[in-house]
Amino acid sequence: MRSTFVISALVAVVAALPAPAPQEIDLSLFANIPTPTVIQATGTPDKIVTYDTKAILASATAASSISVAVSNAASSAASIVKRSACGPEPTGYGPVTTSPKDDAASFLANPVYGNTANAAAVPAGYVQTFKNLNASSSAYGYLGFTNLKSYDPSTCAAKCNAIKGCMGINVYFERDPKYTPDKTLCPNPASLTQIKCVYWGGPVTAANTNNPGRTWVQFSVVVAGSNGYVNQNIAAPSGYSDANYLGNVAINAPYDALGYNTYMGAKVFAAGPFNASLCAEACNAQNVYNLANPPTDGSPVQTCQFFNTYILSLNGKTALGQYCAMYSSTWANKYATNAGQYQGNDHYTVGFSYSFSNLTNAGTTPNPAAAIAQAKGEISASSLQSYCSTFLGYNDLNAYTTATSTTIPVSTVTSTSTLKVKASSSTSSSSSSSKTSSLSKRALPSSSSLATPTALTKYPGSIIFSACSALVTKVPKTATVTVSTATVTGATSKSTIIKTVTTTTR
């Protein structure tokens, strides 16, 4: 397992360019995903939960024309083993509380549990997220539990490390019944104390440690001395950099130095342990699809070279799933500023956030062709062609029009007038024999003389110039157009007047 490192000197962003709106978390991805609920079964022997890894990876590689998809993989729930009434429960190795009574209140007041939890050492490679709570965790990606013989977080961590996808552990004392409660024969039996080591596929936090216990017939199951730990050393997916830990914030990337939006959308995994390889596979699959289906407008293919993955939680308590945000360029830690967002009264928060870069191509060099293609699309969508004409200097060119009137057959009268005609981006009507060439472009106007539309302020002048040049239609240099004809009856004869217009640019 490789160590965490911090990405540096990744991509330059022009300070003068305005930042875009944040990459909002796409909450619609969770619309059809049920809120996960895991109830820790009481009085059961050790249990390890497994997931269909192949099915989860298959969902990760299901790319589409829209680089946003939902994957609802295997789900987990604690199973309750049916036992005979008043039968013996699994042996407990923790200290039992019987004074002043054998009840929940005495158990919670016993200082031995809190003292033990407070004195416990943090396992190597883990960070402690909370200490000595009276509740157990309901985190993300339930992976089972082990009943320990002593309160030893390091033993629990070692077992977690041996379980694929285990990233968080919760160690605590639990008051359980010595015999299986029965409402008639033994509704409230004597107690024993289990020392639980519970495995999770995501972070355990104080916020999601909210399960104080339950009532089993008349017996009160309660928790004391609950500690939480998270493993920060996660394995790097094949072909990607070591894990870069971002904490409780997600990447909120600006446009790149040329104004290009490198954000490619997101994908969600709703169950199973946290696994960065799922995002890497999603990135790779999207690249295969995009390369096989290039844009029809000739713009460059956008490929995923960087991703940010994290656990999204609801109201700080319920982990909804693993979120993968994909980008065509790598972004440094300073752009990790998105701590979550609100939807009505619900607060969606980020946790356990990591970023990874493609080792072969981190996408750190801005692509002018991609920026030009994006700018062309925004110019067309916002009807900014007239701005382009002014930006390129076309509106300052004068076209001289000669109007000739000819009277036939009595006499010929020729009159000439000079008119200014605005050269536009639309195609001019011309005869089939006319020759066309582009208008000569003058020096670009200064920023003080021409306001840049808001949609284009993120682009440097060179990108705007190229995009506008590709969109503004060439104007004919010389064109002869018949405008109208009329018949005039004079004193001695009938004459036909043909009016033509010849346009010559200077």
Secondary structure, DSSP 8 states (H G I E B T S, - for coil): --------S-----TTS---------GGGGTTS--------SS---EE----HHHHHHHHT---SSS-EEE-------------TT-B-----S----SS-SSHHHHHH-HHHHHHHHH----TTEEEEEEEESSB---SSEEEEEEESS--HHHHHHHHHTSTT--EEEEEEEEEESB--BTTTBSS--EEEEEEEEEESS---STT--B-EEEETTEEEEEEEEEEEEE------TTB---EEEES-EE-----TTS---EEEEEEE-SSS--HHHHHHHHHHHHHHHHHS--TT--------EEEEEEEEETTTEEEEEEEEEESS---GGGEEE-EEEETTEEEEEEEEEEEEBSS----S--HHHHHHHHHHHHHHTT-HHHHHHHTTGGG--EEEEEEEEEESS---------EE---SS-----TT--B----------TTTS---GGGTTS-HHHHHHHHHHHS---BSEEEEEEEEEEEE-SS-EEEEEEEEEEEE-
